Amino acid sequence: MTHNLLRIASWAAVVLLALLSLVPGTLRPHVMASGHIEHFAAYFLTASVWALAYRGWSKAILIAFLLSAYAGVLEILQLWVPGRVSQFSDFLISANGAWAGAVAVAILRPFFHQQKVG
């Protein structure tokens, strides 16, 4: 059951990234002092949930690549959103967050799933 919830949460996070990236600038909420911290945190958390839902190193690498590409697409789409600015630095920060989240989960997962020897 938890595995299915993680998969639902991972897809919901992707939709939320699009919504927050493509709303006009006046409607976008700011939850942190720095936009770069917001970008990193959003993609780090999204990639982490994806890596928890879809396990394995090869999937973590795929998740990081796909979320990085997604960040690029969303930055380009912001060119047509009133009050939004598309910046290469935002893309780089988002991509780094995606890589950090996916790799962190892939590295740390074995430590949390070790079976105790009796």
Buried (B, 14 or more C-beta within 10 A) or exposed (E): EEEEEBBEBBEEBBEEBEEBBBBEEEEBEEEEEEBBEBBBBBBBBBBBBBBBBBBEEEBBBBBBBBBBEBBBEBBEBBEEBEEBEBBEEBBBBBBBBBBBBBBBBBEEBEEEEEEEEE
